[in-house]
Amino acid sequence: MDPRYPIGKWIKPEIIDKDVVNQWIEDIKKLPIELGKILDNTVTKDLHKQYREGSWNLIQIIHHLADSHMNAYIRHKLCVTVDCPTINPYPEQIWAELEDVSILPIEVSLQILEGLHLRWFTFLKSLSDEDLMREFIHPDHGKRINLQESIGMYSWHGRHHLDHIKLALMS
């Protein structure tokens, strides 16, 4: 197993049906709960652990999840309300090293994720089949991405980092 991709790299399924999308939306809903289970009884010193040498520590991963998923929520709302918007990428590596990440406790981002994921889940459940086919342009990828594919990518993203956290706590 490659510790950089403990659940494998994101691969878009050839067929994405309503059941697959609904499972991805459930994954998004459950992320804060799963994080809470994994982090329950974690001591502060363990938050500085890395899942592999040179990787982000648990503090950075948790704050990154909040940063990334806030961006995703906004991207998804733009996708439904603006005709094929070009989204703004952000320099996640630099964001992971900013002062708010280094000085604020993880509880701040855990609270963000709890409220954000409830909003995001509620929004995603309200979408029609036509909404799920809407697209946005990601300038870093140089292509159009439809909403249902993006939902899958963020389902994967949450599970990917949950496994990073598990790996770090096992070390």
C-alpha positions as CSV (number, residue, x, y, z in Angstrom):
1,M,0.0,0.0,0.0
2,D,1.2,3.5,-0.9
3,P,0.8,5.6,2.2
4,R,0.2,8.7,0.0
5,Y,-2.9,7.0,-1.3
6,P,-4.1,4.5,1.3
7,I,-7.4,3.9,-0.4
8,G,-5.9,4.3,-3.9
9,K,-6.0,7.3,-6.2
10,W,-9.3,8.8,-7.3
11,I,-10.6,7.0,-10.4
12,K,-13.8,8.2,-12.0
13,P,-16.2,5.3,-12.4
14,E,-17.2,4.6,-16.0
15,I,-20.9,4.5,-14.9
16,I,-22.2,6.9,-12.3
17,D,-25.8,6.2,-11.4
18,K,-28.1,7.7,-8.7
19,D,-27.1,5.0,-6.2
20,V,-23.4,5.8,-6.5
21,V,-24.0,9.5,-6.2
22,N,-26.3,8.9,-3.1
23,Q,-23.5,6.9,-1.5
24,W,-21.0,9.6,-2.2
25,I,-23.4,12.2,-0.6
26,E,-23.7,9.9,2.4
27,D,-19.9,9.7,2.7
28,I,-19.9,13.5,2.8
29,K,-22.6,13.6,5.4
30,K,-20.7,11.1,7.6
31,L,-17.2,12.6,7.5
32,P,-17.4,14.7,10.6
33,I,-18.9,11.7,12.6
34,E,-16.1,9.4,11.3
35,L,-13.5,12.1,12.2
36,G,-14.9,12.3,15.7
37,K,-14.7,8.5,16.2
38,I,-11.1,8.3,15.0
39,L,-10.0,11.3,17.0
40,D,-11.9,10.4,20.2
41,N,-9.3,9.8,23.0
42,T,-6.5,11.2,20.8
43,V,-3.9,13.0,23.0
44,T,-2.5,16.3,21.9
45,K,1.0,15.0,21.3
46,D,-0.4,12.5,18.7
47,L,-1.8,15.4,16.6
48,H,1.8,16.2,15.5
49,K,2.2,12.7,14.1
50,Q,2.6,12.2,10.3
51,Y,1.2,9.3,8.2
52,R,4.6,9.1,6.5
53,E,7.9,11.0,6.6
54,G,7.6,14.5,5.1
55,S,3.8,14.5,5.1
56,W,1.4,16.9,6.8
57,N,0.7,16.2,10.5
58,L,-2.8,15.5,11.8
59,I,-3.4,19.1,12.7
60,Q,-2.6,20.2,9.1
61,I,-4.8,17.4,7.6
62,I,-7.8,18.4,9.8
63,H,-7.5,22.1,9.0
64,H,-6.9,21.1,5.3
65,L,-10.2,19.2,5.3
66,A,-12.1,22.3,6.4
67,D,-10.3,24.5,3.9
68,S,-10.8,22.1,1.0
69,H,-14.4,21.2,1.8
70,M,-15.4,24.9,2.2
71,N,-14.0,25.5,-1.3
72,A,-15.9,22.4,-2.6
73,Y,-19.2,23.6,-1.1
74,I,-18.8,27.0,-2.7
75,R,-17.8,25.4,-6.0
76,H,-20.8,23.2,-6.0
77,K,-23.2,26.0,-5.2
78,L,-21.6,28.1,-8.0
79,C,-21.9,25.2,-10.4
80,V,-25.7,25.1,-9.8
81,T,-26.3,28.8,-9.9
82,V,-23.8,30.0,-12.6
83,D,-23.5,28.7,-16.1
84,C,-20.3,26.6,-16.2
85,P,-18.2,28.8,-13.8
86,T,-14.5,28.8,-13.7
87,I,-13.7,28.0,-10.1
88,N,-10.8,29.4,-8.1
89,P,-8.1,26.9,-7.2
90,Y,-6.1,27.6,-4.0
91,P,-2.5,26.8,-3.0
92,E,-3.4,24.1,-0.4
93,Q,0.3,23.4,0.5
94,I,0.8,27.1,1.4
95,W,-2.6,27.2,3.2
96,A,-1.5,24.2,5.3
97,E,1.5,26.3,6.6
98,L,-0.4,29.5,7.5
99,E,-0.6,30.7,11.1
100,D,-4.2,29.8,11.6
101,V,-3.3,26.2,11.0
102,S,-0.4,26.3,13.3
103,I,-2.0,28.0,16.3
104,L,-5.7,27.2,16.3
105,P,-6.9,23.9,17.9
106,I,-8.4,21.3,15.6
107,E,-11.7,21.7,17.3
108,V,-12.2,24.9,15.3
109,S,-12.0,23.0,12.0
110,L,-14.0,20.1,13.4
111,Q,-16.8,22.6,14.2
112,I,-16.6,24.0,10.8
113,L,-16.8,20.6,9.2
114,E,-19.8,19.6,11.3
115,G,-21.8,22.6,10.2
116,L,-20.5,22.7,6.7
117,H,-21.1,19.0,6.0
118,L,-24.7,19.3,7.2
119,R,-25.2,22.3,4.9
120,W,-23.4,20.6,2.0
121,F,-25.4,17.3,2.5
122,T,-28.7,19.2,2.6
123,F,-27.8,21.1,-0.5
124,L,-26.6,18.0,-2.5
125,K,-29.7,16.1,-1.5
126,S,-31.9,18.8,-3.0
127,L,-30.3,18.7,-6.5
128,S,-32.1,17.3,-9.5
129,D,-30.6,14.9,-12.0
130,E,-30.1,17.9,-14.3
131,D,-28.3,19.8,-11.6
132,L,-25.9,16.9,-11.1
133,M,-24.9,17.1,-14.8
134,R,-24.0,20.8,-14.6
135,E,-20.3,21.6,-15.0
136,F,-17.6,23.9,-13.8
137,I,-14.2,24.5,-15.2
138,H,-11.2,23.8,-13.0
139,P,-8.3,25.8,-14.5
140,D,-5.6,23.6,-12.9
141,H,-7.1,20.5,-14.6
142,G,-7.9,22.4,-17.8
143,K,-11.2,20.6,-18.2
144,R,-14.9,20.7,-17.4
145,I,-16.0,18.7,-14.4
146,N,-19.6,17.8,-13.8
147,L,-21.1,18.1,-10.3
148,Q,-21.7,14.4,-9.8
149,E,-18.0,13.6,-10.6
150,S,-16.9,16.4,-8.2
151,I,-19.1,14.9,-5.4
152,G,-17.3,11.6,-6.0
153,M,-14.0,13.3,-5.8
154,Y,-14.8,14.9,-2.5
155,S,-16.3,11.6,-1.1
156,W,-12.9,10.1,-2.0
157,H,-11.0,13.1,-0.5
158,G,-12.6,12.7,2.9
159,R,-12.1,9.0,3.0
160,H,-8.5,9.4,1.7
161,H,-7.6,11.7,4.6
162,L,-9.5,9.7,7.2
163,D,-7.1,6.8,6.3
164,H,-4.1,9.2,6.5
165,I,-5.2,10.0,10.1
166,K,-5.6,6.3,11.0
167,L,-2.1,5.6,9.6
168,A,-0.6,8.4,11.6
169,L,-2.3,7.3,14.8
170,M,-1.1,3.7,14.3
171,S,2.5,4.8,14.0
